[in-house]
Amino acid sequence: MSVALISYDDTDAAAFAATRELPHSGLHRWRHAVQQHLRPRTGTTVLDLGAGTGAWAAAFTDWYGVRVVGVEPSAAMRSRASHRPLLAGDALGLPLRDSTMDAAWLSTMIHHIPDLDAAAHELRRVLRPGAPVLVRSPFPGRHRRISLFKWFPEAVRVLDRYPDVARVRSAFAAAGFPVSTIEAVAQTSAPSLAEAAAHLDRRAHTLLQLITDDEYDAGLARLRTAARDDSGPVVDHLDLLVLR
């Protein structure tokens, strides 16, 4: 079982749309990394599972010219998305026919899946043979180059409740995805620490929602103090786990 740590209500979804959608200009390394595994061609259809407000669906459409079908359980998230199609559903019951998807993209959502084994089998059902599952996520024990944990070290306690790489690999191998690779991919999360501090919204981050108020306030103070002396961009490294 996984953790399903929070569900996004209207307030959370608004915060997510305002602060978590990264500009495409900061994601060029993700564009390259994904393309190596997706290998888009005419007619490629990608499932964006846990699509949120549709930012990654829009990016994939712009970058690769593929058709992206979003699936998102939160009505509040769907109401803020302009991307279509965006369907109501979740990892345990995908509203899709068998063997119709050429890839699946899961971005910072795998910790919300309540039954990872069932989800892996459901993805095996809707994906064509050989199609990859691409998981973008922080994983326990692999957080050293993610700046949020520098300012909010207590959030590691929450991260440790996420499924780790071995757990994800095991679930997907049992469902028919025997091969996997992992790499850390750099992204520009903010143009500066000052911008990061100014736009941080706790409601948009599972990791910050589940630490105490005192821990959050202390971390925000650390971030604001550091921002006075650091004008460079904030570069983070999240993992891309590919299963096929």
Summary of the structure (lengths in Angstrom):
residues: 244
radius of gyration: 17.4
end to end distance: 21.1
largest distance: 53.9
contacts: 783
relative contact order: 0.17
helix: 41%
strand: 20%
